[in-house]
């Protein structure tokens, strides 16, 4: 599994820009929609899907990179608050 991921990571930039854009927009957008759904439904893990979707979108879109950094910051703050209450 790791070797496949390394292959994808190494060859991602070799794809023509329109293909990368469409793949990132489609898969990343789907993960974000699933993540937002997961925030409402208890069955789907929402936050990990949101982070994965924003991470994929951030490979091609600057606005997604900003949202990814904000999401990571808020999740880190929430985790720290929960850990302090224990």
LUMDRENBA-374514 format. One line per field, with one value per residue: residue number from 1; residue in one letter; x, y negated, z negated of N, C-alpha, C, O in turn. Coordinates in steps of 0.001 Angstrom, whole numbers, always signed. Atoms other than C-alpha are relative to their C-alpha. Example, Ala and Ser with C-alpha at 12.3 -4.5 7.8 and 13.67 -1.06 7.14 Angstrom:
n <- (1 / 2)
res <- (A / S)
n.px <- (+890 / -820)
n.py <- (+1190 / +1190)
n.pz <- (+0 / +60)
ca.px <- (+12300 / +13670)
ca.py <- (+4500 / +1060)
ca.pz <- (-7800 / -7140)
c.px <- (+900 / -770)
c.py <- (-1200 / -1090)
c.pz <- (+0 / -730)
o.px <- (+1936 / -261)
o.py <- (-1181 / -2198)
o.pz <- (-665 / -899)
***
This chain:
n <- (1 / 2 / 3 / 4 / 5 / 6 / 7 / 8 / 9 / 10 / 11 / 12 / 13 / 14 / 15 / 16 / 17 / 18 / 19 / 20 / 21 / 22 / 23 / 24 / 25 / 26 / 27 / 28 / 29 / 30 / 31 / 32 / 33 / 34 / 35 / 36 / 37 / 38 / 39 / 40 / 41 / 42 / 43 / 44 / 45 / 46 / 47 / 48 / 49 / 50 / 51 / 52 / 53 / 54 / 55 / 56 / 57 / 58 / 59 / 60 / 61 / 62 / 63 / 64 / 65 / 66 / 67 / 68 / 69 / 70 / 71 / 72 / 73 / 74 / 75 / 76 / 77 / 78 / 79 / 80 / 81 / 82 / 83 / 84 / 85 / 86)
res <- (X / X / X / X / X / X / X / X / X / X / X / X / X / X / X / X / X / X / X / X / X / X / X / X / X / X / X / X / X / X / X / X / X / X / X / X / X / X / X / X / X / X / X / X / X / X / X / X / X / X / X / X / X / X / X / X / X / X / X / X / X / X / X / X / X / X / X / X / X / X / X / X / X / X / X / X / X / X / X / X / X / X / X / X / X / X)
n.px <- (+828 / -877 / -691 / +955 / +145 / -1212 / +68 / +967 / -571 / -1106 / +465 / +1149 / -332 / -219 / +1269 / +297 / +706 / +1470 / +365 / -229 / +1010 / +1291 / -82 / -42 / +1281 / +1056 / -216 / -67 / +1346 / +817 / -407 / +496 / +1452 / +171 / -406 / +1062 / +1085 / -440 / +146 / +1401 / +324 / -987 / -598 / -1128 / -969 / +14 / -1209 / -1073 / +337 / -195 / -1434 / -487 / +501 / -722 / -1392 / -36 / +284 / -1122 / -1052 / +249 / +699 / -539 / +1062 / +151 / -1124 / +359 / +1025 / -651 / -744 / +980 / +625 / -990 / -149 / +1179 / +19 / -1040 / +508 / +1058 / -631 / -699 / +1005 / +522 / -1054 / -150 / +1130 / -164)
n.py <- (+1194 / +1168 / +199 / +624 / +1402 / +700 / +112 / +1059 / +1268 / +347 / +235 / +907 / +1220 / -336 / +78 / +1342 / +832 / -162 / -1271 / +139 / +917 / -708 / -1083 / +597 / +635 / -1006 / -865 / +859 / +524 / -1100 / -236 / +1113 / -185 / -1114 / +481 / +849 / -912 / -722 / +846 / -97 / -1409 / -598 / -1201 / +366 / +865 / +1237 / +823 / -565 / +133 / +1408 / +262 / -693 / +727 / +1262 / -305 / -312 / +1231 / +930 / -277 / +789 / +1258 / +739 / +223 / -1241 / -63 / +883 / -706 / -1147 / +507 / +422 / -1199 / -637 / +838 / -157 / -1372 / -67 / +704 / -808 / -1160 / +483 / +308 / -1263 / -609 / +760 / -285 / -1326)
n.pz <- (+0 / +82 / -1267 / -922 / +371 / -430 / -1452 / -310 / +439 / -884 / -1363 / -14 / -746 / -1406 / -723 / -521 / +973 / +36 / +618 / +1443 / +525 / +26 / +988 / +1338 / +277 / +136 / +1170 / +1182 / +269 / +531 / +1386 / +822 / +166 / +936 / +1311 / +528 / +355 / +1191 / +1178 / +421 / +246 / +900 / -577 / -851 / +690 / -768 / +32 / -839 / -1417 / -351 / -109 / -1200 / -1165 / -124 / -351 / -1426 / -731 / +182 / -972 / -1203 / +262 / +1138 / +995 / +768 / +927 / +1118 / +777 / +653 / +1151 / +1012 / +553 / +872 / +1190 / +850 / +516 / +1023 / +1183 / +611 / +640 / +1196 / +1019 / +519 / +804 / +1248 / +891 / +611)
ca.px <- (+0 / +2806 / +4581 / +1417 / +1030 / +4652 / +4103 / +1025 / +2794 / +5826 / +3827 / +1026 / +2805 / +3491 / -206 / -1344 / -2758 / -6408 / -6491 / -4960 / -7432 / -10462 / -9304 / -8496 / -11756 / -13933 / -12398 / -11578 / -15024 / -16643 / -14595 / -15558 / -19256 / -18971 / -17145 / -19856 / -22446 / -20399 / -20570 / -24351 / -24579 / -22925 / -22014 / -19533 / -16292 / -16668 / -13490 / -10992 / -12885 / -12906 / -9167 / -8524 / -10724 / -9082 / -5629 / -6415 / -7940 / -4917 / -2692 / -4305 / -6193 / -4788 / -8144 / -8299 / -4849 / -6078 / -9161 / -6995 / -4753 / -7764 / -9385 / -6185 / -5867 / -9437 / -9184 / -5923 / -7504 / -10529 / -8330 / -6233 / -9367 / -10660 / -7298 / -7152 / -10589 / -9479)
ca.py <- (+0 / -2396 / -1795 / -2682 / -5891 / -6834 / -6134 / -8394 / -11119 / -11006 / -11005 / -13423 / -16458 / -14599 / -14616 / -17494 / -20405 / -20048 / -16384 / -17137 / -19969 / -17823 / -14872 / -17068 / -19006 / -15910 / -13650 / -16461 / -18004 / -14621 / -14122 / -17582 / -16907 / -13538 / -15247 / -17874 / -15102 / -13280 / -16282 / -15773 / -11973 / -9967 / -7072 / -8924 / -10391 / -14007 / -15768 / -13278 / -13376 / -17182 / -17298 / -14712 / -16612 / -19952 / -18333 / -16967 / -20246 / -22136 / -20397 / -22541 / -25400 / -28097 / -28779 / -25122 / -25381 / -28312 / -26333 / -23286 / -25333 / -26874 / -23465 / -21963 / -24903 / -24570 / -20784 / -21136 / -23694 / -21450 / -18437 / -20475 / -21693 / -18137 / -16924 / -19725 / -18796 / -15232)
ca.pz <- (+0 / -888 / +2409 / +4329 / +2358 / +3047 / +6740 / +6817 / +4863 / +7168 / +10415 / +9430 / +10888 / +14144 / +15025 / +17242 / +15242 / +16408 / +15360 / +11955 / +11465 / +12327 / +10209 / +7205 / +7508 / +7889 / +5252 / +2815 / +3172 / +2580 / -584 / -1852 / -1216 / -2986 / -5848 / -6210 / -6183 / -8803 / -11109 / -11230 / -11060 / -13827 / -11517 / -9286 / -10728 / -9616 / -10697 / -9169 / -5869 / -5896 / -6497 / -3774 / -1314 / -2052 / -1821 / +1618 / +2768 / +1390 / +3927 / +6647 / +4949 / +2664 / +966 / -80 / -1638 / -3752 / -4817 / -5589 / -7872 / -9641 / -10078 / -11496 / -13891 / -15173 / -15528 / -17454 / -19793 / -20376 / -21134 / -23563 / -25374 / -25719 / -27037 / -29644 / -31033 / -31805)
c.px <- (+868 / +700 / -932 / -154 / +1219 / +17 / -938 / +587 / +1107 / -492 / -1169 / +281 / +290 / -1293 / -192 / -898 / -1518 / -451 / +170 / -1091 / -1337 / +2 / -36 / -1345 / -1101 / +159 / +42 / -1351 / -918 / +347 / -490 / -1502 / -285 / +375 / -1042 / -1217 / +340 / -63 / -1418 / -364 / +1071 / +747 / +1292 / +968 / +216 / +1319 / +1138 / -290 / +149 / +1474 / +575 / -448 / +720 / +1461 / +125 / -270 / +1164 / +1153 / -153 / -579 / +549 / -1048 / -201 / +1138 / -258 / -1033 / +581 / +750 / -937 / -639 / +951 / +155 / -1177 / -90 / +1048 / -442 / -1072 / +589 / +715 / -980 / -545 / +1047 / +182 / -1111 / +154 / +847)
c.py <- (-1252 / -265 / -621 / -1476 / -803 / -181 / -1125 / -1360 / -467 / -414 / -974 / -1226 / +274 / -65 / -1403 / -760 / +178 / +1300 / -55 / -838 / +717 / +1107 / -570 / -616 / +1033 / +816 / -830 / -575 / +1064 / +291 / -1108 / +143 / +1154 / -420 / -890 / +826 / +742 / -839 / +81 / +1430 / +639 / +1194 / -315 / -887 / -1287 / -729 / +624 / -109 / -1440 / -304 / +675 / -718 / -1312 / +236 / +316 / -1249 / -981 / +288 / -856 / -1384 / -668 / -193 / +1244 / +163 / -878 / +677 / +1208 / -459 / -459 / +1207 / +721 / -777 / +197 / +1403 / +159 / -688 / +815 / +1209 / -424 / -331 / +1270 / +658 / -719 / +311 / +1346 / -74)
c.pz <- (+0 / +1322 / +1039 / -300 / +441 / +1514 / +405 / -349 / +949 / +1391 / +106 / +857 / +1474 / +816 / +551 / -978 / +33 / -651 / -1512 / -628 / -144 / -1049 / -1408 / -361 / -259 / -1287 / -1281 / -369 / -574 / -1454 / -924 / -229 / -960 / -1422 / -637 / -401 / -1287 / -1258 / -562 / -377 / -878 / +592 / +758 / -782 / +800 / +75 / +817 / +1504 / +473 / +203 / +1246 / +1272 / +214 / +380 / +1489 / +833 / -83 / +948 / +1250 / -275 / -1258 / -1089 / -857 / -994 / -1221 / -892 / -735 / -1242 / -1113 / -675 / -945 / -1304 / -957 / -602 / -1100 / -1283 / -718 / -728 / -1275 / -1124 / -634 / -910 / -1327 / -980 / -687 / -1187)
o.px <- (+585 / +892 / -493 / -194 / +1079 / +477 / -609 / +484 / +1209 / +77 / -1637 / -569 / +352 / -1249 / +253 / -1734 / -2116 / -1462 / -699 / -1590 / -1992 / -974 / -784 / -1807 / -1919 / -768 / -567 / -1712 / -1718 / -541 / -884 / -1977 / -1169 / -277 / -1304 / -1878 / -527 / -148 / -1636 / -1052 / +2262 / +1723 / +2217 / +528 / +904 / +1751 / +1774 / +625 / +590 / +1848 / +1395 / +329 / +1096 / +2040 / +1077 / +399 / +1393 / +2030 / +820 / -470 / +681 / -729 / -533 / +947 / +88 / -903 / +175 / +646 / -667 / -805 / +546 / +261 / -977 / -489 / +788 / -215 / -1081 / +153 / +645 / -692 / -757 / +703 / +494 / -889 / -470 / +1096)
o.py <- (-2216 / -1420 / -1418 / -2304 / -1919 / -1207 / -1920 / -2306 / -1657 / -1316 / -1238 / -1632 / -664 / -228 / -2369 / -170 / +306 / +1317 / +396 / -511 / +613 / +1263 / -83 / -467 / +856 / +907 / -454 / -615 / +787 / +537 / -841 / -64 / +1046 / -15 / -786 / +532 / +981 / -290 / -151 / +1658 / +427 / +1658 / +496 / -1843 / -1276 / -1105 / -95 / -322 / -1681 / -945 / +82 / -856 / -1638 / -557 / -112 / -1481 / -1751 / -559 / -1066 / -2265 / -31 / -101 / +1136 / +721 / -508 / +659 / +1499 / +171 / -214 / +1226 / +1143 / -185 / +366 / +1556 / +802 / -170 / +875 / +1547 / +273 / -61 / +1318 / +1206 / -78 / +251 / +1566 / +945)
o.pz <- (+711 / +1702 / +1868 / +610 / +941 / +2014 / +1285 / +432 / +1245 / +2005 / +1214 / +1649 / +2269 / +2035 / -68 / -1662 / -1036 / -1353 / -2258 / -1705 / -1181 / -1782 / -2256 / -1492 / -1162 / -2092 / -2282 / -1546 / -1467 / -2271 / -2059 / -1346 / -1810 / -2384 / -1835 / -1398 / -2128 / -2356 / -1751 / -1372 / -651 / +2 / +776 / -1420 / +1821 / +1164 / +1587 / +2300 / +1597 / +1185 / +1947 / +2216 / +1340 / +1123 / +2142 / +1840 / +850 / +1121 / +1974 / +578 / -2304 / -2274 / -2038 / -2075 / -2344 / -2116 / -1860 / -2294 / -2289 / -1894 / -2028 / -2378 / -2160 / -1757 / -2116 / -2377 / -1947 / -1828 / -2287 / -2290 / -1846 / -1957 / -2330 / -2190 / -1725 / -1831)
***
